[in-house]
C-alpha cells in the first residue's frame, strides 16, 4: 500500500501535471497517468507547484530572537559583534533552547526540510549553546535534517583553549568544521587550522568569509587553492563573501575561476549583508552583497540563506527563506526572463549540493522531502512568496496550511474557504 499519493501536482511549467506515489519515505512512482493503488492518504494538488524541501544553508539558531534585548544602534558589523559578545554570557541553556526552538519551528513551518546551523562556544561561555543545538537536532530529526557547524565566532587563536575546544566539539558530534578567518590576527593560520581539523575528522568546512565592504584583505583565493591542494573540492563553503563585490572585474574573473575549479560553495546572505553593509558610505551607498550573478555565471554554486533572525546582525525576519529569495531578485538583478528561474534553485538544489544531501529532488528513489506551494506556475514560486500548503518530510506530512481567503479579481468578491 502506498503511504501518500500526490495527485495533479506541477513540477515543471513545461510538462503536464503529475501524480506522485510515496512509500517508506521515498518517491516510488511519478506518472502523468492515474495511479490506481491502495493509498493511506491522498492530497489533491489541483495544479499547485510541488518543489523539493527548502534548504536553509546558513543560519544561527543560538543567536535568534534577541533583538528585543540586545541592540545595535549604529547598524554596523562591529557593533553587532560587540553587543552580542557582551550579551552571550547571560544566555542560559533554557533561554537558548526556547529561542532556538522557536526559530527552528518558524523555518519548518515555511517548508525548510534541511538546515545547516552554526553553533558557538568559547572558554567564557562554555558549550551550553552548542549542546543545546545538538539536542534540538535530535529532538526534531523527524521534521528536519540538521547539520551542526562547530563555529568559533570570536576566533581560534585569540582565545586560550579554543583549539582544544574546537577538537572537543568535533568529538561531541559536530557535522561541519566552521571558521571565521578575519577575526584572528593571522587569517591564513586560522584557515590552515580549520583544514587540519577537517582532515582529522573527515568533515566538510564552512567559513564566514571576507565579510567586508572593501576588498583589501581577501583570503578566499587562499582558501580555494588550499581546497584544491587538500583534495577538498566541493566540501568547502563560504558565507557572506561580500568583499568580492568590491573587486574590479579584471581581478575578479581569475578569483571566480579559481573558486569554480575548487568547487567552492557560496552562501549569499542578502538580508544581513544589506543591513550591515555600506554603513560608512555617505552617498551612493553600496549594496555589499556578494556578486551573485557573476559567481553563478562563472560556474560557482551559489545559495541564498537567512543567517540570522531578529538579532543585532539582522533585526527582522520570520523564518521564511522564500522572502530571502524574493529580496535577491532586485538586489542581485535576477528578475530577467532567464534569471528568475535560477533563484528557486538557490533555495533548493544549490544548497542541497553544498550540504551534499543524499537523494535530494523529485525523481523516483529520491527522499520524499517535498513542499506543495499555493501557486500554479513554478517560475512564480519565489515572487509569489506563496503559502506552503503542505510540507512533507520523509514521506510524512509535517505541516498543513489551510487557505483562509481567496480573491476573485474580476468580481472583486472575497470568499472564505
MOLIN-V169806 format. One record per residue. RES is the residue in three letters. PSI is psi in whole degrees, 0 to 359 (999 if undefined). OMEGA is omega in whole degrees, -180 to 180 (NA if undefined). D_CENTER is the distance of its C-alpha to the mean C-alpha in Angstrom with 2 decimals. Layout:
res: {RES;RES}
psi: {PSI;PSI}
omega: {OMEGA;OMEGA}
d_center: {D_CENTER;D_CENTER}
//
This chain:
res: {UNK;UNK;UNK;UNK;UNK;UNK;UNK;UNK;UNK;UNK;UNK;UNK;UNK;UNK;UNK;UNK;UNK;UNK;UNK;UNK;UNK;UNK;UNK;UNK;UNK;UNK;UNK;UNK;UNK;UNK;UNK;UNK;UNK;UNK;UNK;UNK;UNK;UNK;UNK;UNK;UNK;UNK;UNK;UNK;UNK;UNK;UNK;UNK;UNK;UNK;UNK;UNK;UNK;UNK;UNK;UNK;UNK;UNK;UNK;UNK;UNK;UNK;UNK;UNK;UNK;UNK;UNK;UNK;UNK;UNK;UNK;UNK;UNK;UNK;UNK;UNK;UNK;UNK;UNK;UNK;UNK;UNK;UNK;UNK;UNK;UNK;UNK;UNK;UNK;UNK;UNK;UNK;UNK;UNK;UNK;UNK;UNK;UNK;UNK;UNK;UNK;UNK;UNK;UNK;UNK;UNK;UNK;UNK;UNK;UNK;UNK;UNK;UNK;UNK;UNK;UNK;UNK;UNK;UNK;UNK;UNK;UNK;UNK;UNK;UNK;UNK;UNK;UNK;UNK;UNK;UNK;UNK;UNK;UNK;UNK;UNK;UNK;UNK;UNK;UNK;UNK;UNK;UNK;UNK;UNK;UNK;UNK;UNK;UNK;UNK;UNK;UNK;UNK;UNK;UNK;UNK;UNK;UNK;UNK;UNK;UNK;UNK;UNK;UNK;UNK;UNK;UNK;UNK;UNK;UNK;UNK;UNK;UNK;UNK;UNK;UNK;UNK;UNK;UNK;UNK;UNK;UNK;UNK;UNK;UNK;UNK;UNK;UNK;UNK;UNK;UNK;UNK;UNK;UNK;UNK;UNK;UNK;UNK;UNK;UNK;UNK;UNK;UNK;UNK;UNK;UNK;UNK;UNK;UNK;UNK;UNK;UNK;UNK;UNK;UNK;UNK;UNK;UNK;UNK;UNK;UNK;UNK;UNK;UNK;UNK;UNK;UNK;UNK;UNK;UNK;UNK;UNK;UNK;UNK;UNK;UNK;UNK;UNK;UNK;UNK;UNK;UNK;UNK;UNK;UNK;UNK;UNK;UNK;UNK;UNK;UNK;UNK;UNK;UNK;UNK;UNK;UNK;UNK;UNK;UNK;UNK;UNK;UNK;UNK;UNK;UNK;UNK;UNK;UNK;UNK;UNK;UNK;UNK;UNK;UNK;UNK;UNK;UNK;UNK;UNK;UNK;UNK;UNK;UNK;UNK;UNK;UNK;UNK;UNK;UNK;UNK;UNK;UNK;UNK;UNK;UNK;UNK;UNK;UNK;UNK;UNK;UNK;UNK;UNK;UNK;UNK;UNK;UNK;UNK;UNK;UNK;UNK;UNK;UNK;UNK;UNK;UNK;UNK;UNK;UNK;UNK;UNK;UNK;UNK;UNK;UNK;UNK;UNK;UNK;UNK;UNK;UNK;UNK;UNK;UNK;UNK;UNK;UNK;UNK;UNK;UNK;UNK;UNK;UNK;UNK;UNK;UNK;UNK;UNK;UNK;UNK;UNK;UNK;UNK;UNK;UNK;UNK;UNK;UNK;UNK;UNK;UNK;UNK;UNK;UNK;UNK;UNK;UNK;UNK;UNK;UNK;UNK;UNK;UNK;UNK;UNK;UNK;UNK;UNK;UNK;UNK;UNK;UNK;UNK;UNK;UNK;UNK;UNK;UNK;UNK;UNK;UNK;UNK;UNK;UNK;UNK;UNK;UNK;UNK;UNK;UNK;UNK;UNK;UNK;UNK;UNK;UNK;UNK;UNK;UNK;UNK;UNK;UNK;UNK;UNK;UNK;UNK}
psi: {134;139;322;137;121;118;137;54;154;121;352;143;345;3;164;166;150;156;133;122;136;132;135;39;6;157;119;326;142;125;148;345;164;135;108;83;147;133;137;324;136;133;122;111;333;35;4;155;133;128;162;161;140;148;116;107;354;105;156;91;326;344;11;152;46;8;344;351;347;117;142;92;323;340;14;158;320;313;325;315;317;311;328;318;322;325;333;321;343;354;108;163;315;322;313;317;311;319;314;321;317;314;320;317;328;317;316;317;335;14;11;123;349;147;147;120;138;133;128;161;160;166;331;319;344;202;13;310;318;313;325;318;321;322;315;325;316;318;328;20;339;348;338;141;128;129;127;126;127;109;115;74;321;15;169;311;352;336;123;130;355;328;320;322;325;317;318;322;323;321;332;347;13;142;336;145;121;154;162;76;325;354;350;155;323;96;323;325;318;312;315;319;316;318;319;320;320;321;321;319;4;56;156;169;142;111;140;120;134;51;72;161;331;168;34;335;41;140;6;329;323;318;316;316;321;325;317;314;326;358;33;21;132;357;8;129;151;130;154;275;40;332;336;333;342;3;131;150;316;336;332;321;311;331;314;320;319;319;319;319;322;354;42;136;134;124;106;138;71;328;309;315;326;322;318;334;155;19;339;0;128;344;163;52;131;154;327;42;137;146;83;311;314;321;313;311;339;5;14;138;112;132;162;137;174;317;289;155;110;64;183;341;329;92;36;182;152;15;10;100;340;328;329;317;318;316;322;336;305;325;318;12;57;23;0;163;319;346;318;317;338;344;318;322;329;351;354;274;321;310;330;322;318;320;358;50;138;134;53;134;197;72;156;129;346;156;139;67;105;156;127;122;151;59;153;11;120;321;348;4;323;312;339;337;60;158;146;103;317;140;129;126;122;39;2;134;122;335;134;128;126;130;131;318;138;144;129;106;324;319;351;15;134;131;148;139;999}
omega: {176;-180;-175;177;175;-176;172;177;180;176;176;178;-176;-178;176;177;-176;169;-174;178;-177;178;177;174;-179;176;-176;-176;174;-176;172;180;178;177;-178;176;175;-174;179;-176;178;172;177;-177;176;176;180;-175;175;178;172;179;177;-177;176;-170;-179;179;178;179;-174;180;-176;167;176;-175;177;-180;178;-169;177;-173;-177;-178;-178;176;-178;-180;178;179;-175;-176;178;179;179;-176;-173;179;-180;-179;177;-175;-177;179;179;-179;-176;-180;-179;178;179;179;180;-180;174;180;180;-180;-180;169;177;-180;176;-172;167;-178;178;-179;-172;172;179;177;-178;-175;-178;-175;-175;-179;-180;179;180;179;175;178;-180;177;-179;-176;-175;-174;178;-177;-177;174;-176;169;-179;180;173;-168;179;-174;-175;177;179;-173;176;-172;178;177;-176;178;178;-180;176;179;180;179;177;178;-179;176;176;-179;-174;175;-180;178;178;-169;-171;178;178;-179;180;-177;-178;175;178;-179;-179;179;-179;179;179;179;179;178;-179;-176;-179;180;176;-175;177;-179;156;-163;172;-178;-179;172;-178;-173;-174;-172;-180;171;-179;177;176;179;-178;-180;179;177;178;-178;-178;-180;-177;-178;180;-176;-179;178;176;178;-176;-180;-176;-176;179;180;-178;-179;180;-170;-175;176;-178;-176;179;177;179;178;180;178;179;179;179;-178;176;174;180;174;177;-174;-169;-179;-179;-172;174;-178;-175;-172;175;-175;178;176;-178;175;-177;-171;-178;177;178;174;-179;-176;-173;-177;-177;177;179;-178;178;176;178;179;-175;176;173;-177;-170;-175;-177;176;172;173;-176;178;-178;-173;180;179;-179;178;179;-177;175;178;175;177;178;180;-178;-178;177;-176;-177;-180;-178;-177;180;-177;-178;-178;-173;180;-179;-176;179;177;-180;177;-175;-172;-178;177;176;176;-180;180;179;179;-177;177;178;176;179;175;177;-178;179;174;-179;172;-167;177;176;-173;177;173;-176;176;-175;-179;176;-172;-178;-174;175;-169;-171;172;170;-176;176;169;-176;179;-178;177;-178;179;179;-180;174;-177;177;176;-176;-173;173;179;176;-171;-176;-176;-175;-176;176;-179;175;177;NA}
d_center: {35.18;31.82;29.44;27.79;28.72;26.72;29.38;29.28;25.59;24.41;22.05;23.38;25.30;27.86;28.73;30.59;29.10;28.30;29.08;26.83;28.23;26.21;27.88;26.89;23.15;23.24;24.08;27.82;29.05;28.11;31.12;32.43;35.41;35.91;34.93;37.85;36.87;37.21;33.91;32.95;30.76;30.51;28.04;29.56;26.92;29.43;27.70;24.27;21.23;19.53;16.11;14.23;11.88;8.59;5.63;2.72;2.47;4.09;6.30;10.10;11.74;15.07;15.43;14.51;17.37;19.95;20.73;23.93;25.36;23.80;24.37;23.61;26.63;26.32;22.66;22.42;20.07;23.22;24.07;20.60;20.78;24.43;24.41;21.51;23.31;26.48;25.07;23.27;26.62;27.26;24.26;25.93;24.38;25.04;23.43;20.17;20.23;20.90;18.32;15.47;16.81;16.97;13.39;12.38;14.90;13.73;10.37;12.56;15.03;12.80;12.17;9.08;10.81;8.62;6.37;6.60;8.28;10.80;14.27;17.24;20.93;24.01;27.79;28.14;25.67;25.83;23.42;23.36;19.76;18.62;20.90;19.71;16.11;17.78;19.95;17.29;15.69;19.21;20.11;17.31;17.35;19.01;16.32;13.00;12.40;11.00;10.96;12.41;12.62;16.08;15.59;18.82;18.01;21.71;22.43;24.16;27.64;28.25;28.40;31.08;29.89;26.20;26.67;28.13;25.41;22.70;24.84;25.38;21.70;21.38;24.48;23.14;20.34;17.33;15.38;14.27;16.28;14.73;16.64;17.33;20.44;21.44;22.47;25.01;28.42;28.05;24.53;25.80;27.18;23.82;22.17;25.08;24.79;21.13;22.13;25.16;23.36;20.90;24.00;25.84;23.40;22.08;18.42;15.58;14.83;12.00;13.57;13.17;15.34;18.04;16.99;20.29;21.89;24.37;24.42;27.13;25.42;22.99;22.37;19.75;22.83;24.05;20.82;20.94;24.61;24.24;21.59;24.28;27.05;25.48;24.50;20.76;19.82;16.46;15.62;14.60;11.40;11.70;9.70;11.59;14.54;16.30;19.73;19.69;20.34;23.64;24.89;27.76;27.45;30.00;28.24;24.70;25.57;26.53;23.43;21.21;23.64;23.32;19.51;19.83;22.59;20.58;17.66;15.30;11.60;10.42;7.12;8.77;8.51;11.47;12.12;12.76;14.32;16.59;17.65;18.58;19.63;23.20;24.77;27.84;28.43;31.49;31.35;29.39;26.25;23.53;20.04;18.66;15.56;15.17;17.29;14.86;17.89;19.82;17.21;16.63;20.40;20.98;19.30;16.13;12.97;10.63;7.09;6.11;3.74;5.98;7.31;10.31;12.29;15.98;17.01;18.87;15.92;14.76;17.59;16.26;13.63;13.92;10.65;10.80;7.81;10.81;12.28;9.78;10.82;14.32;14.43;13.53;16.52;19.20;17.62;17.13;20.10;18.43;20.89;23.35;24.55;22.94;19.80;18.59;18.07;15.67;13.12;12.47;12.00;9.13;7.31;9.18;11.35;9.93;6.72;9.32;11.65;9.81;9.53;13.01;12.99;16.63;18.18;15.22;16.49;19.60;22.49;25.25;24.32;20.55;19.01;19.44;15.90;16.44;16.19;19.32;18.98;21.82;22.43;24.74;23.58;20.45;20.44;20.38;17.34;15.20;18.21;19.65;16.70;18.52;19.00;17.48;20.94;20.09;17.20;18.39;17.27;19.53;22.03;22.36;21.82;19.71;19.51;22.22;22.63;26.15;26.73;28.99;30.35;30.98;32.57;35.12;35.40;38.84;40.55;38.41;38.63;35.95;36.18;34.58;33.37}
//
